[in-house]
Amino acid sequence: MSNLDQSLPVVAEPLARIPRTAYLLTACVAVIGSNSLVLGPIAPEVANGFGTSVALVMAASSAFGLGTAASALFLARYIDRLGARRMLQRALALLALALGASALAPAIPMLIAAQLLAGVAAGIALPAIYSSAAAIAPRGRESGTIGVVLTGWTLSMVAGVSLSAVLADLVHWRAVFGVVAMLAATAAASLSTISLADRPSGTAAPAPLQALSTPGIVPLLIACGAFMTAFYGVYGYLGDHLHQGLGRPVSANGLAAVSYGIGFGAAALLDGIVDRLGARRVMPFAYLAVAAVYVLLAAIAGSFAALVAAMALWGLANHFGLNVLVMRLSALDPARRGTIMGLNSAVTYLAVFVGTTAFGPLYASFGFTVSALAAAGLMLVAAAAACWR
């Protein structure tokens, strides 16, 4: 009988299904991402409407980044205390108001102020989403669950940014913010129907920088800062390069966004590789791959068709880079996950400010090619930080 038992085949336990709640979190990311990413492609139209420069319009994007960074640093810690769903609902409602104000802004200063308020909302919402995604992920499906939620950035690229570029051309740039405001309000209302497995601590929220003492967090935040500065520094001026440098209409920027989104979304089909190999092992190679893509963008900067095609590779590599970053950060200390993800968002959107501000003079003086090469250098820093033990 003993020999017979040993000869029985071992049946592998089937993988758990990704929870449906993850798909609503995906939609929330898509709404936030639509506002976060939309200003670059429509910046020329906004500049024409206000009679100002693209660089001044992008100051609104910088304000969004600063608002998000400050909010994530000082307010995201309340996610652990009050619960992710409550904080996410309030943040999305505030985002809807801020986007409505953006649509009605009579002058650039008002648009900048409205985007600063939108950043405050995003700084709470994104950590709540990422910490919830890690909390609801079944064992063995961590990368897959987080990957599904991250495809919200794909939706914001493919549907949000590309349609926004067309909407700005055919209707008005103000209609773009109006539509996204309605989507934010809808997402906030939809959260009432689901549970995010909240376990509010009810205790005093930890000090904003207390999580920096968590072993391993500092190198990961350095990698995050370099990764995101490179992305926003190049993406923020890609639309102007395609429009002014290559003579394409604003709506053509949507093709680049669709290509990027397709690559970013397609990478979700490969997230099982991360679960098998481990996020720590994959992370440096993912960042080196992103660096290689920036070198490629620099080499083909004069060709619209080649740039649009290369956007898919950029999206593919960036998906892996973001996925492994969220996985490693969220696993450091589950009890302080909201606070840690708040630090991640703070660094990310400080990078929005640094990227758009620092790369502006670089792009104006030396063009898109040098900007892409500078981004490649930053990715080498990110890869080195990812290797730090």
C-alpha positions as a Markdown table, in Angstrom:
| # | Residue | x | y | z |
|---|---|---|---|---|
| 1 | Met | 0.0 | 0.0 | 0.0 |
| 2 | Ser | 2.9 | 2.3 | 0.8 |
| 3 | Asn | 4.4 | 1.8 | -2.6 |
| 4 | Leu | 1.1 | 2.4 | -4.3 |
| 5 | Asp | 0.6 | 5.7 | -2.5 |
| 6 | Gln | 4.0 | 6.9 | -3.6 |
| 7 | Ser | 3.2 | 6.1 | -7.3 |
| 8 | Leu | 0.2 | 8.3 | -7.4 |
| 9 | Pro | 0.6 | 11.4 | -9.5 |
| 10 | Val | 0.8 | 14.8 | -7.8 |
| 11 | Val | -2.0 | 17.1 | -8.9 |
| 12 | Ala | -0.9 | 20.7 | -9.1 |
| 13 | Glu | -3.2 | 23.1 | -7.3 |
| 14 | Pro | -5.0 | 25.3 | -9.8 |
| 15 | Leu | -4.2 | 29.0 | -9.7 |
| 16 | Ala | -6.7 | 31.2 | -7.9 |
| 17 | Arg | -8.8 | 33.5 | -9.9 |
| 18 | Ile | -8.0 | 37.2 | -9.9 |
| 19 | Pro | -10.7 | 38.9 | -7.8 |
| 20 | Arg | -13.3 | 41.0 | -9.6 |
| 21 | Thr | -12.5 | 43.9 | -7.3 |
| 22 | Ala | -9.1 | 44.2 | -9.2 |
| 23 | Tyr | -11.0 | 45.3 | -12.3 |
| 24 | Leu | -12.7 | 48.2 | -10.6 |
| 25 | Leu | -9.3 | 49.3 | -9.2 |
| 26 | Thr | -8.1 | 49.1 | -12.8 |
| 27 | Ala | -10.9 | 51.6 | -13.8 |
| 28 | Cys | -9.8 | 53.9 | -11.0 |
| 29 | Val | -6.2 | 53.9 | -12.2 |
| 30 | Ala | -7.5 | 54.6 | -15.7 |
| 31 | Val | -9.3 | 57.7 | -14.5 |
| 32 | Ile | -6.4 | 59.1 | -12.6 |
| 33 | Gly | -4.0 | 58.2 | -15.4 |
| 34 | Ser | -6.1 | 60.0 | -18.0 |
| 35 | Asn | -5.6 | 63.2 | -16.1 |
| 36 | Ser | -2.0 | 62.5 | -15.3 |
| 37 | Leu | -1.0 | 61.8 | -18.9 |
| 38 | Val | -3.4 | 63.8 | -21.0 |
| 39 | Leu | -1.9 | 67.3 | -20.7 |
| 40 | Gly | 1.3 | 66.5 | -22.7 |
| 41 | Pro | -0.5 | 65.6 | -26.0 |
| 42 | Ile | -3.1 | 68.4 | -25.8 |
| 43 | Ala | -0.6 | 71.0 | -24.5 |
| 44 | Pro | -0.3 | 72.8 | -27.9 |
| 45 | Glu | -4.1 | 73.3 | -28.0 |
| 46 | Val | -4.2 | 74.5 | -24.5 |
| 47 | Ala | -1.3 | 76.9 | -25.2 |
| 48 | Asn | -3.1 | 78.3 | -28.3 |
| 49 | Gly | -6.3 | 78.7 | -26.3 |
| 50 | Phe | -4.6 | 80.8 | -23.6 |
| 51 | Gly | -2.2 | 82.5 | -26.0 |
| 52 | Thr | 0.9 | 81.2 | -24.1 |
| 53 | Ser | 3.7 | 78.7 | -24.4 |
| 54 | Val | 3.7 | 74.9 | -24.1 |
| 55 | Ala | 6.3 | 75.2 | -21.3 |
| 56 | Leu | 3.9 | 77.4 | -19.3 |
| 57 | Val | 1.0 | 75.0 | -19.9 |
| 58 | Met | 3.2 | 72.1 | -18.6 |
| 59 | Ala | 3.6 | 74.0 | -15.4 |
| 60 | Ala | 0.1 | 72.7 | -14.6 |
| 61 | Ser | 1.5 | 69.2 | -15.0 |
| 62 | Ser | 4.3 | 70.1 | -12.6 |
| 63 | Ala | 1.7 | 71.5 | -10.1 |
| 64 | Phe | -0.2 | 68.2 | -10.4 |
| 65 | Gly | 3.0 | 66.3 | -9.6 |
| 66 | Leu | 3.8 | 68.5 | -6.6 |
| 67 | Gly | 0.3 | 68.2 | -5.3 |
| 68 | Thr | 0.4 | 64.4 | -5.6 |
| 69 | Ala | 3.8 | 64.1 | -4.0 |
| 70 | Ala | 2.8 | 66.3 | -1.0 |
| 71 | Ser | -0.5 | 64.5 | -0.6 |
| 72 | Ala | 1.0 | 61.1 | -0.8 |
| 73 | Leu | 3.6 | 62.0 | 1.7 |
| 74 | Phe | 1.4 | 63.6 | 4.4 |
| 75 | Leu | -2.1 | 62.2 | 3.7 |
| 76 | Ala | -1.7 | 58.6 | 2.3 |
| 77 | Arg | -0.7 | 57.4 | 5.8 |
| 78 | Tyr | -4.3 | 57.7 | 6.8 |
| 79 | Ile | -5.2 | 54.8 | 4.5 |
| 80 | Asp | -3.8 | 52.4 | 7.1 |
| 81 | Arg | -5.9 | 54.1 | 9.8 |
| 82 | Leu | -9.2 | 54.8 | 8.1 |
| 83 | Gly | -9.4 | 52.2 | 5.4 |
| 84 | Ala | -8.6 | 52.1 | 1.7 |
| 85 | Arg | -12.2 | 52.3 | 0.3 |
| 86 | Arg | -13.2 | 55.3 | 2.4 |
| 87 | Met | -10.0 | 57.2 | 1.5 |
| 88 | Leu | -10.3 | 56.2 | -2.2 |
| 89 | Gln | -13.9 | 57.4 | -2.5 |
| 90 | Arg | -13.2 | 60.8 | -1.0 |
| 91 | Ala | -10.1 | 61.2 | -3.2 |
| 92 | Leu | -12.0 | 60.4 | -6.4 |
| 93 | Ala | -14.8 | 62.8 | -5.4 |
| 94 | Leu | -12.2 | 65.5 | -4.9 |
| 95 | Leu | -10.6 | 64.6 | -8.2 |
| 96 | Ala | -13.9 | 65.1 | -10.0 |
| 97 | Leu | -14.3 | 68.6 | -8.5 |
| 98 | Ala | -10.7 | 69.5 | -9.5 |
| 99 | Leu | -11.2 | 68.3 | -13.1 |
| 100 | Gly | -14.4 | 70.3 | -13.4 |
| 101 | Ala | -12.4 | 73.4 | -12.2 |
| 102 | Ser | -9.8 | 72.6 | -14.8 |
| 103 | Ala | -12.4 | 72.5 | -17.6 |
| 104 | Leu | -13.7 | 75.9 | -16.5 |
| 105 | Ala | -10.4 | 77.6 | -15.8 |
| 106 | Pro | -10.4 | 81.1 | -17.3 |
| 107 | Ala | -6.7 | 81.6 | -17.2 |
| 108 | Ile | -3.4 | 79.6 | -16.8 |
| 109 | Pro | -3.1 | 80.3 | -13.1 |
| 110 | Met | -6.5 | 78.8 | -12.4 |
| 111 | Leu | -5.7 | 75.7 | -14.5 |
| 112 | Ile | -2.5 | 75.3 | -12.5 |
| 113 | Ala | -4.4 | 75.7 | -9.2 |
| 114 | Ala | -7.0 | 73.1 | -10.3 |
| 115 | Gln | -4.3 | 70.7 | -11.3 |
| 116 | Leu | -2.6 | 71.1 | -7.9 |
| 117 | Leu | -5.9 | 70.1 | -6.3 |
| 118 | Ala | -6.2 | 67.2 | -8.6 |
| 119 | Gly | -2.7 | 66.1 | -7.5 |
| 120 | Val | -3.8 | 66.2 | -3.9 |
| 121 | Ala | -6.6 | 63.8 | -4.7 |
| 122 | Ala | -4.3 | 61.5 | -6.8 |
| 123 | Gly | -1.8 | 61.4 | -4.0 |
| 124 | Ile | -4.3 | 59.6 | -1.8 |
| 125 | Ala | -6.0 | 57.6 | -4.5 |
| 126 | Leu | -3.0 | 55.8 | -6.0 |
| 127 | Pro | -1.5 | 54.5 | -2.7 |
| 128 | Ala | -5.0 | 53.3 | -1.7 |
| 129 | Ile | -5.3 | 51.5 | -5.1 |
| 130 | Tyr | -1.9 | 49.9 | -5.0 |
| 131 | Ser | -2.1 | 48.8 | -1.4 |
| 132 | Ser | -5.6 | 47.3 | -2.0 |
| 133 | Ala | -4.3 | 45.4 | -5.1 |
| 134 | Ala | -1.5 | 43.8 | -3.0 |
| 135 | Ala | -4.0 | 43.0 | -0.2 |
| 136 | Ile | -6.6 | 41.2 | -2.4 |
| 137 | Ala | -4.0 | 39.3 | -4.5 |
| 138 | Pro | -4.3 | 35.5 | -4.1 |
| 139 | Arg | -1.2 | 33.7 | -3.1 |
| 140 | Gly | 0.9 | 32.9 | -6.3 |
| 141 | Arg | -1.0 | 35.5 | -8.3 |
| 142 | Glu | 0.5 | 38.7 | -6.8 |
| 143 | Ser | 2.2 | 39.8 | -10.1 |
| 144 | Gly | -0.9 | 38.9 | -12.1 |
| 145 | Thr | -3.3 | 40.8 | -9.8 |
| 146 | Ile | -1.1 | 43.9 | -9.7 |
| 147 | Gly | -0.5 | 43.6 | -13.4 |
| 148 | Val | -4.3 | 43.7 | -14.0 |
| 149 | Val | -4.6 | 46.9 | -11.9 |
| 150 | Leu | -1.7 | 48.5 | -13.7 |
| 151 | Thr | -3.4 | 48.0 | -17.0 |
| 152 | Gly | -5.5 | 50.9 | -16.0 |
| 153 | Trp | -2.6 | 53.0 | -17.3 |
| 154 | Thr | -3.1 | 51.2 | -20.6 |
| 155 | Leu | -6.7 | 52.2 | -20.7 |
| 156 | Ser | -5.7 | 55.8 | -19.8 |
| 157 | Met | -3.2 | 55.7 | -22.7 |
| 158 | Val | -5.3 | 53.9 | -25.4 |
| 159 | Ala | -8.7 | 55.3 | -24.6 |
| 160 | Gly | -8.1 | 58.3 | -22.4 |
| 161 | Val | -5.1 | 60.0 | -24.0 |
| 162 | Ser | -5.7 | 59.1 | -27.6 |
| 163 | Leu | -9.4 | 60.0 | -27.5 |
| 164 | Ser | -8.5 | 63.2 | -25.6 |
| 165 | Ala | -6.2 | 64.3 | -28.4 |
| 166 | Val | -9.0 | 63.7 | -30.9 |
| 167 | Leu | -11.5 | 65.5 | -28.7 |
| 168 | Ala | -9.2 | 68.5 | -28.3 |
| 169 | Asp | -8.9 | 68.7 | -32.1 |
| 170 | Leu | -12.6 | 68.2 | -32.9 |
| 171 | Val | -14.4 | 69.9 | -29.9 |
| 172 | His | -12.2 | 71.7 | -27.4 |
| 173 | Trp | -9.5 | 70.9 | -24.9 |
| 174 | Arg | -11.9 | 71.9 | -22.1 |
| 175 | Ala | -14.2 | 69.0 | -23.1 |
| 176 | Val | -11.3 | 66.6 | -22.2 |
| 177 | Phe | -11.3 | 67.6 | -18.6 |
| 178 | Gly | -15.1 | 67.6 | -18.4 |
| 179 | Val | -15.3 | 64.0 | -19.6 |
| 180 | Val | -12.7 | 62.8 | -17.2 |
| 181 | Ala | -14.4 | 64.6 | -14.3 |
| 182 | Met | -17.6 | 62.7 | -15.0 |
| 183 | Leu | -15.6 | 59.4 | -15.1 |
| 184 | Ala | -14.0 | 60.2 | -11.7 |
| 185 | Ala | -17.5 | 60.8 | -10.2 |
| 186 | Thr | -18.7 | 57.5 | -11.6 |
| 187 | Ala | -15.8 | 55.6 | -10.2 |
| 188 | Ala | -16.3 | 57.2 | -6.8 |
| 189 | Ala | -20.0 | 56.1 | -6.8 |
| 190 | Ser | -19.1 | 52.5 | -7.9 |
| 191 | Leu | -16.8 | 51.9 | -4.9 |
| 192 | Ser | -19.9 | 51.8 | -2.7 |
| 193 | Thr | -20.8 | 48.4 | -4.2 |
| 194 | Ile | -17.5 | 46.5 | -3.4 |
| 195 | Ser | -15.3 | 45.7 | -0.5 |
| 196 | Leu | -11.6 | 46.3 | -0.5 |
| 197 | Ala | -10.9 | 44.0 | 2.4 |
| 198 | Asp | -10.3 | 47.0 | 4.6 |
| 199 | Arg | -8.7 | 46.4 | 8.0 |
| 200 | Pro | -8.5 | 50.0 | 9.4 |
| 201 | Ser | -6.1 | 50.1 | 12.3 |
| 202 | Gly | -8.0 | 52.9 | 14.1 |
| 203 | Thr | -4.8 | 54.0 | 15.7 |
| 204 | Ala | -2.8 | 57.1 | 15.2 |
| 205 | Ala | -1.4 | 57.4 | 11.7 |
| 206 | Pro | 2.4 | 56.9 | 11.5 |
| 207 | Ala | 4.7 | 59.8 | 10.9 |
| 208 | Pro | 5.1 | 60.5 | 7.1 |
| 209 | Leu | 8.8 | 59.5 | 6.9 |
| 210 | Gln | 8.7 | 56.8 | 9.6 |
| 211 | Ala | 8.5 | 54.1 | 6.9 |
| 212 | Leu | 11.9 | 55.1 | 5.6 |
| 213 | Ser | 13.4 | 53.0 | 8.4 |
| 214 | Thr | 11.9 | 49.9 | 6.7 |
| 215 | Pro | 14.8 | 47.7 | 5.5 |
| 216 | Gly | 15.3 | 47.9 | 1.7 |
| 217 | Ile | 13.0 | 50.8 | 1.0 |
| 218 | Val | 15.5 | 53.5 | 0.3 |
| 219 | Pro | 17.2 | 51.8 | -2.8 |
| 220 | Leu | 13.7 | 51.0 | -4.2 |
| 221 | Leu | 12.6 | 54.7 | -3.8 |
| 222 | Ile | 15.8 | 55.8 | -5.6 |
| 223 | Ala | 15.0 | 53.4 | -8.4 |
| 224 | Cys | 11.4 | 54.8 | -8.5 |
| 225 | Gly | 12.7 | 58.4 | -8.7 |
| 226 | Ala | 15.1 | 57.7 | -11.5 |
| 227 | Phe | 12.5 | 55.6 | -13.4 |
| 228 | Met | 9.7 | 58.1 | -13.2 |
| 229 | Thr | 11.8 | 61.2 | -13.8 |
| 230 | Ala | 13.0 | 59.6 | -17.0 |
| 231 | Phe | 9.5 | 58.7 | -18.1 |
| 232 | Tyr | 7.9 | 62.0 | -17.5 |
| 233 | Gly | 10.9 | 64.0 | -18.8 |
| 234 | Val | 10.5 | 62.3 | -22.2 |
| 235 | Tyr | 6.7 | 61.8 | -22.3 |
| 236 | Gly | 6.0 | 65.4 | -21.2 |
| 237 | Tyr | 7.6 | 66.7 | -24.4 |
| 238 | Leu | 6.9 | 63.9 | -26.8 |
| 239 | Gly | 3.7 | 65.5 | -27.9 |
| 240 | Asp | 5.4 | 68.8 | -28.7 |
| 241 | His | 8.2 | 67.0 | -30.6 |
| 242 | Leu | 5.7 | 65.1 | -32.8 |
| 243 | His | 3.6 | 68.3 | -33.4 |
| 244 | Gln | 6.3 | 71.0 | -33.7 |
| 245 | Gly | 9.4 | 69.0 | -34.6 |
| 246 | Leu | 7.8 | 66.5 | -37.0 |
| 247 | Gly | 4.9 | 68.7 | -38.2 |
| 248 | Arg | 2.1 | 66.3 | -37.2 |
| 249 | Pro | -1.4 | 67.4 | -36.0 |
| 250 | Val | -2.2 | 67.1 | -32.3 |
| 251 | Ser | -4.6 | 64.2 | -33.0 |
| 252 | Ala | -1.7 | 62.2 | -34.4 |
| 253 | Asn | -0.2 | 62.1 | -30.8 |
| 254 | Gly | -3.0 | 59.7 | -30.1 |
| 255 | Leu | -1.4 | 57.1 | -32.3 |
| 256 | Ala | 1.8 | 57.2 | -30.1 |
| 257 | Ala | -0.4 | 56.8 | -27.0 |
| 258 | Val | -2.3 | 53.9 | -28.5 |
| 259 | Ser | 1.0 | 52.1 | -29.4 |
| 260 | Tyr | 2.4 | 52.7 | -25.9 |
| 261 | Gly | -0.8 | 51.5 | -24.3 |
| 262 | Ile | -0.9 | 48.3 | -26.4 |
| 263 | Gly | 2.7 | 47.4 | -25.4 |
| 264 | Phe | 1.9 | 48.2 | -21.7 |
| 265 | Gly | -1.2 | 46.2 | -21.8 |
| 266 | Ala | 0.3 | 43.2 | -23.7 |
| 267 | Ala | 3.0 | 42.9 | -21.0 |
| 268 | Ala | 0.2 | 41.9 | -18.5 |
| 269 | Leu | 0.0 | 38.5 | -20.4 |
| 270 | Leu | 3.7 | 37.9 | -19.4 |
| 271 | Asp | 3.4 | 38.8 | -15.7 |
| 272 | Gly | 3.5 | 35.2 | -14.7 |
| 273 | Ile | 7.2 | 35.3 | -15.6 |
| 274 | Val | 7.7 | 37.7 | -12.7 |
| 275 | Asp | 5.8 | 35.3 | -10.3 |
| 276 | Arg | 8.1 | 32.5 | -11.4 |
| 277 | Leu | 11.4 | 34.3 | -11.4 |
| 278 | Gly | 10.8 | 36.8 | -8.6 |
| 279 | Ala | 10.5 | 40.5 | -8.7 |
| 280 | Arg | 14.0 | 41.1 | -7.2 |
| 281 | Arg | 15.6 | 39.1 | -10.0 |
| 282 | Val | 13.6 | 40.7 | -12.8 |
| 283 | Met | 13.8 | 44.3 | -11.7 |
| 284 | Pro | 17.4 | 45.3 | -12.9 |
| 285 | Phe | 16.9 | 43.7 | -16.3 |
| 286 | Ala | 13.5 | 45.5 | -16.7 |
| 287 | Tyr | 15.2 | 48.8 | -16.1 |
| 288 | Leu | 18.1 | 48.0 | -18.4 |
| 289 | Ala | 15.5 | 47.2 | -21.1 |
| 290 | Val | 13.9 | 50.6 | -20.5 |
| 291 | Ala | 17.3 | 52.3 | -20.9 |
| 292 | Ala | 17.8 | 50.5 | -24.2 |
| 293 | Val | 14.4 | 51.7 | -25.4 |
| 294 | Tyr | 15.4 | 55.3 | -24.7 |
| 295 | Val | 18.6 | 54.9 | -26.7 |
| 296 | Leu | 16.4 | 53.6 | -29.5 |
| 297 | Leu | 14.0 | 56.6 | -29.3 |
| 298 | Ala | 17.0 | 58.9 | -29.5 |
| 299 | Ala | 18.2 | 57.1 | -32.7 |
| 300 | Ile | 14.9 | 57.3 | -34.5 |
| 301 | Ala | 13.7 | 60.7 | -33.2 |
| 302 | Gly | 13.3 | 62.1 | -36.7 |
| 303 | Ser | 10.9 | 59.4 | -37.9 |
| 304 | Phe | 7.2 | 59.6 | -36.9 |
| 305 | Ala | 6.4 | 56.0 | -38.0 |
| 306 | Ala | 9.4 | 54.6 | -36.2 |
| 307 | Leu | 8.7 | 56.5 | -33.0 |
| 308 | Val | 5.0 | 55.3 | -33.0 |
| 309 | Ala | 6.2 | 51.7 | -33.4 |
| 310 | Ala | 8.8 | 52.0 | -30.7 |
| 311 | Met | 6.2 | 53.3 | -28.3 |
| 312 | Ala | 5.0 | 49.7 | -27.9 |
| 313 | Leu | 8.4 | 48.6 | -26.8 |
| 314 | Trp | 8.5 | 51.5 | -24.3 |
| 315 | Gly | 5.1 | 50.5 | -22.9 |
| 316 | Leu | 6.1 | 46.8 | -22.6 |
| 317 | Ala | 9.3 | 47.5 | -20.7 |
| 318 | Asn | 7.7 | 50.2 | -18.5 |
| 319 | His | 5.0 | 47.7 | -17.5 |
| 320 | Phe | 7.5 | 45.3 | -16.1 |
| 321 | Gly | 9.5 | 48.1 | -14.4 |
| 322 | Leu | 6.4 | 49.4 | -12.6 |
| 323 | Asn | 5.0 | 46.0 | -11.7 |
| 324 | Val | 8.1 | 44.7 | -10.0 |
| 325 | Leu | 8.5 | 48.1 | -8.2 |
| 326 | Val | 5.0 | 47.9 | -6.7 |
| 327 | Met | 5.5 | 44.2 | -5.8 |
| 328 | Arg | 8.7 | 44.8 | -4.0 |
| 329 | Leu | 7.5 | 47.9 | -2.1 |
| 330 | Ser | 4.2 | 46.4 | -1.1 |
| 331 | Ala | 5.8 | 43.3 | 0.3 |
| 332 | Leu | 8.2 | 45.1 | 2.6 |
| 333 | Asp | 5.8 | 45.6 | 5.5 |
| 334 | Pro | 2.1 | 44.7 | 5.0 |
| 335 | Ala | 1.1 | 46.5 | 8.2 |
| 336 | Arg | 2.4 | 49.8 | 6.8 |
| 337 | Arg | 1.5 | 49.2 | 3.2 |
| 338 | Gly | -0.5 | 52.3 | 2.8 |
| 339 | Thr | 2.2 | 54.5 | 4.2 |
| 340 | Ile | 4.9 | 52.8 | 2.0 |
| 341 | Met | 2.9 | 53.1 | -1.1 |
| 342 | Gly | 2.3 | 56.8 | -0.2 |
| 343 | Leu | 6.1 | 57.3 | -0.2 |
| 344 | Asn | 6.2 | 55.6 | -3.6 |
| 345 | Ser | 3.6 | 57.9 | -5.0 |
| 346 | Ala | 5.3 | 60.9 | -3.3 |
| 347 | Val | 8.6 | 60.0 | -5.1 |
| 348 | Thr | 6.8 | 59.3 | -8.3 |
| 349 | Tyr | 5.0 | 62.6 | -8.6 |
| 350 | Leu | 8.0 | 64.6 | -7.3 |
| 351 | Ala | 9.6 | 63.0 | -10.4 |
| 352 | Val | 6.7 | 64.4 | -12.5 |
| 353 | Phe | 7.7 | 67.8 | -11.3 |
| 354 | Val | 11.5 | 67.2 | -11.6 |
| 355 | Gly | 11.0 | 65.5 | -15.0 |
| 356 | Thr | 8.9 | 68.2 | -16.7 |
| 357 | Thr | 10.8 | 71.0 | -15.1 |
| 358 | Ala | 14.4 | 69.8 | -15.6 |
| 359 | Phe | 13.8 | 68.3 | -19.1 |
| 360 | Gly | 12.0 | 71.5 | -20.3 |
| 361 | Pro | 15.2 | 73.5 | -20.8 |
| 362 | Leu | 17.0 | 70.4 | -22.0 |
| 363 | Tyr | 14.4 | 69.8 | -24.7 |
| 364 | Ala | 14.2 | 73.5 | -25.6 |
| 365 | Ser | 18.0 | 73.8 | -26.0 |
| 366 | Phe | 19.0 | 70.4 | -27.4 |
| 367 | Gly | 15.9 | 68.7 | -28.6 |
| 368 | Phe | 14.2 | 65.3 | -28.2 |
| 369 | Thr | 17.3 | 63.2 | -28.9 |
| 370 | Val | 19.4 | 64.5 | -26.1 |
| 371 | Ser | 16.4 | 64.3 | -23.7 |
| 372 | Ala | 16.0 | 60.6 | -24.5 |
| 373 | Leu | 19.7 | 59.9 | -23.9 |
| 374 | Ala | 19.5 | 61.7 | -20.6 |
| 375 | Ala | 16.6 | 59.4 | -19.7 |
| 376 | Ala | 18.6 | 56.4 | -20.6 |
| 377 | Gly | 21.3 | 57.6 | -18.1 |
| 378 | Leu | 18.7 | 57.8 | -15.4 |
| 379 | Met | 17.6 | 54.3 | -16.1 |
| 380 | Leu | 21.1 | 53.0 | -15.4 |
| 381 | Val | 20.9 | 54.7 | -12.0 |
| 382 | Ala | 17.5 | 52.9 | -11.5 |
| 383 | Ala | 19.0 | 49.5 | -12.5 |
| 384 | Ala | 22.0 | 50.0 | -10.1 |
| 385 | Ala | 19.6 | 50.9 | -7.2 |
| 386 | Ala | 17.5 | 47.8 | -8.0 |
| 387 | Cys | 20.6 | 45.6 | -7.5 |
| 388 | Trp | 21.4 | 47.1 | -4.1 |
| 389 | Arg | 20.9 | 44.6 | -1.2 |
